Amino acid sequence: MVKGVSRRVIVIKSPDQHLFEEAIFIVKEDALQSGGVTGEDIIKQAQEVADRYVRCHLKKRLLPRLPAPAFAFLGAAVTALVWYLTQYL
């Protein structure tokens, strides 16, 4: 069931759709009526929020993305090295 509620929304399209396609912001009813705030100000703030979100959630990884077989090989190599050092040293 859909009620007759109307909302003002801002849709920010992502320039790089690798992370997200678009961000949707719901604008408060009194944001434009209170004065001193323009539509451009609201869009600028929405873009800043989207940029901050992306920067926060894209921290550099300590380990690069390696395929699972590479991790299995590295694990086996480390295990063999530890086994060798405990047996012969």
Rosetta blueprint (number, residue, H / E / L):
1 M L
2 V L
3 K L
4 G L
5 V L
6 S L
7 R L
8 R E
9 V E
10 I E
11 V E
12 I E
13 K E
14 S L
15 P L
16 D L
17 Q L
18 H L
19 L L
20 F L
21 E L
22 E E
23 A E
24 I E
25 F E
26 I E
27 V E
28 K L
29 E L
30 D L
31 A L
32 L L
33 Q L
34 S L
35 G L
36 G L
37 V L
38 T L
39 G H
40 E H
41 D H
42 I H
43 I H
44 K H
45 Q H
46 A H
47 Q H
48 E H
49 V H
50 A H
51 D H
52 R H
53 Y H
54 V H
55 R H
56 C H
57 H H
58 L L
59 K L
60 K L
61 R L
62 L L
63 L L
64 P L
65 R L
66 L L
67 P L
68 A H
69 P H
70 A H
71 F H
72 A H
73 F H
74 L H
75 G H
76 A H
77 A H
78 V H
79 T H
80 A H
81 L H
82 V H
83 W H
84 Y H
85 L H
86 T H
87 Q H
88 Y H
89 L L
